Amino acid sequence: MQETHNRLIAGIHKYFKEAGFEKAVIGVSGGVDSAICLKLATEVLGKENVTAVLMPEKGVSNEENSQHAKALCQFLEVETFVLPINKYLTDLLTLPWKPSNLAQINIKARIRMILLYSLANTRNALVIGTSNKTELMIGYGTKHGDLAADIEFIGSLFKTEVFELAEHIGLPQEFITKKPSAELYSGQTDEEELGMSYKDLDNILKQLEKGLSKEDLITKGINPHAVHKVVRLMEINKHKLSPAPIV
């Protein structure tokens, strides 16, 4: 993992230098992805050039996650804002139409990104994305929400590799052992929503990336339902990472 760590540091440094930016803004949730990205940002830019924003939803976000996020920010000595998003959500519930459940879930991610870009524009900073390769390949995120960013630090790492890097750089165990969750609704966990573990998901994605077909994976004994589900997610969500088509 040291080689991976070095590659990420070099790539981040190069991007900021070429883009002409010295500051970064990042949303920190208490999960392993944002924790790693925050640590990498301080290593490259210095703690004085990184601002963390915690954006819990009161009544939904796990208080333990918020405490973990605050503790990490304090340990890394970065400027931190805590902005509960409830009041912004309340205003959007008065729309002349009733947002669907999916719309309300996605609104949360988009509100958080609006706040991050407001701060980034104010500070002449870049917004750090915290999506990993597993999420990006299957489009597991909100378009113009958590998938919107100026640079993705760990977008080349599968989720299982993210955990390995977390161990390597010495992140506290609470970030590594907790069940990953986007906390978009109460009790939500990523693996339960996806219907498979990140280990199994990454295994499928890695083999598809090598050029194997659905049929090849099924022949090798991998659960057909899981294979078809992953391929379908990749197909229906690929638009999330592409610019809007111009007619």
Buried (B, 14 or more C-beta within 10 A) or exposed (E): EEEBBEEBBEBBEEBBEEEEBBBBBBBBBBBBBBBBBBBBBBBBBEBEBBBBBBBBBEEBBBEEBBEBBBEBBEEBEBBBEBBBBBEBBEEBEEEEEEBEEEEBBBBBBBBBBBBBBEBBEEBEBBBBBBBBBBBBBBBBBBBEBBBBBBBBBBBBBBBBBBBBBBEEBEBEEBBBEBEBBBBBBEEBEBBEEBEBBBEBBBBBBBBBEEEBEBEBBBEEEBBEEBBEBBBEBBEEBEEBBEEEEEE
